[in-house]
């Protein structure tokens, strides 16, 4: 169902009459510079977003700004992080709109979204539980274990979000290629135009592990 | 138009450059290119974040609860990691992708920004932060040297065919710095001006000029609007610097160091991204 919705978003929404008419999504993807500017802005904003959140996490780990209260660092830095996040979300949504079907069936994009959700849950847990007694350790050079775990989870989550995001344009595991069965399932390849090509089945039929020989 | 790439400066180097991909460790890096890109970007985020916070502190924004010298001491080693990280991963990726970079004008911009960024960061921003806002004579010298190298990179960026659009990243970042630094009425006037220029640009390039392929008219129009953004942002920044200097909050020279110290790394990152689009 989602596949059909994204196909409509990509191929039909905003499409006028005539053979050469483009949908809004196609027009965005085919734009001379706009898509590139969006993609570049998405990447560059990581300096503002991830660069500042890393500093807050490092303070919570007790490895930087040890003489400065946690609240002083977070209160002054996090507004900048939020600005960065808003730019990332805006450009990210626009980039998704340009190729929704591709992203929807992309393993790295799906993994990125999962780690993004985990990062958000970690932020919520930090605010609701860990920060409850912040006044007790706000001035401490080395915050308690719960704050450190939260910071570590944050660093790992954002690292994985960035890494998965960087892998998205690479076509190692695009649908239509001979892929292990579980990747075809994870990407829901059978509902794509390229289809699911099960590498394991091909090996059984062809009797070789050499993908080129099978093809 | 002549392309200002490394081939122009070192035309005899092509055979050596072409062979770099076959040299250790480039042939190991090549199949792992995506992984190295991840670490290049991570280094960039670390460098970018520390540069933003250290320079914003110089103009009285960001972590104002700690003196600039404390911000400097807390961030310098992480910034070093960022700088070493982008150079280390950059050299390896560059070897694995050498011919593309040799032909690229954006890569020349990136190298100017890298050199200018290192000079501005280590020669100007950090010494000034370490001294809590006092500007040593050497910092003035490094500001001029690093600033000129960066401006040369910007000039190459702005005149490069197919890459000059990447200047919008630098312009956007400059607008953000001004927005963060501005206070009160000036911030809203600045924002209203930006919105007005943007709206006018959209009306003229989409309503007045209806053909999206009419580059004969679109190109000069967009260039004129780019200048309008630059003048508006630069003018507001100068006004800010004047007001801050008059109120004895931030001397103009420190504001200049702070802006250059942030935007030079944005230039490097933007040029790096536009290598792919060139």
Boltz contact constraints between the chains, C-beta under 6 A:
constraints:
  - contact:
      token1: [A, 33]
      token2: [B, 165]
      max_distance: 6.0
  - contact:
      token1: [A, 36]
      token2: [B, 277]
      max_distance: 6.0
  - contact:
      token1: [A, 37]
      token2: [B, 168]
      max_distance: 6.0
  - contact:
      token1: [A, 40]
      token2: [B, 169]
      max_distance: 6.0
  - contact:
      token1: [A, 40]
      token2: [B, 273]
      max_distance: 6.0
  - contact:
      token1: [A, 43]
      token2: [B, 273]
      max_distance: 6.0
  - contact:
      token1: [A, 44]
      token2: [B, 169]
      max_distance: 6.0
  - contact:
      token1: [A, 44]
      token2: [B, 269]
      max_distance: 6.0
  - contact:
      token1: [A, 46]
      token2: [B, 45]
      max_distance: 6.0
  - contact:
      token1: [A, 47]
      token2: [B, 45]
      max_distance: 6.0
  - contact:
      token1: [A, 47]
      token2: [B, 48]
      max_distance: 6.0
  - contact:
      token1: [A, 50]
      token2: [B, 45]
      max_distance: 6.0
  - contact:
      token1: [A, 51]
      token2: [B, 45]
      max_distance: 6.0
  - contact:
      token1: [A, 51]
      token2: [B, 48]
      max_distance: 6.0
  - contact:
      token1: [A, 51]
      token2: [B, 49]
      max_distance: 6.0
  - contact:
      token1: [A, 52]
      token2: [B, 49]
      max_distance: 6.0
  - contact:
      token1: [A, 54]
      token2: [B, 49]
      max_distance: 6.0
  - contact:
      token1: [A, 55]
      token2: [B, 49]
      max_distance: 6.0
  - contact:
      token1: [A, 64]
      token2: [B, 74]
      max_distance: 6.0
  - contact:
      token1: [A, 65]
      token2: [B, 74]
      max_distance: 6.0
  - contact:
      token1: [A, 68]
      token2: [B, 66]
      max_distance: 6.0
  - contact:
      token1: [A, 72]
      token2: [B, 65]
      max_distance: 6.0
  - contact:
      token1: [A, 76]
      token2: [B, 62]
      max_distance: 6.0
  - contact:
      token1: [A, 76]
      token2: [B, 63]
      max_distance: 6.0
  - contact:
      token1: [A, 163]
      token2: [B, 38]
      max_distance: 6.0
  - contact:
      token1: [A, 166]
      token2: [B, 37]
      max_distance: 6.0
  - contact:
      token1: [A, 166]
      token2: [B, 38]
      max_distance: 6.0
  - contact:
      token1: [A, 167]
      token2: [B, 34]
      max_distance: 6.0
  - contact:
      token1: [A, 170]
      token2: [B, 34]
      max_distance: 6.0
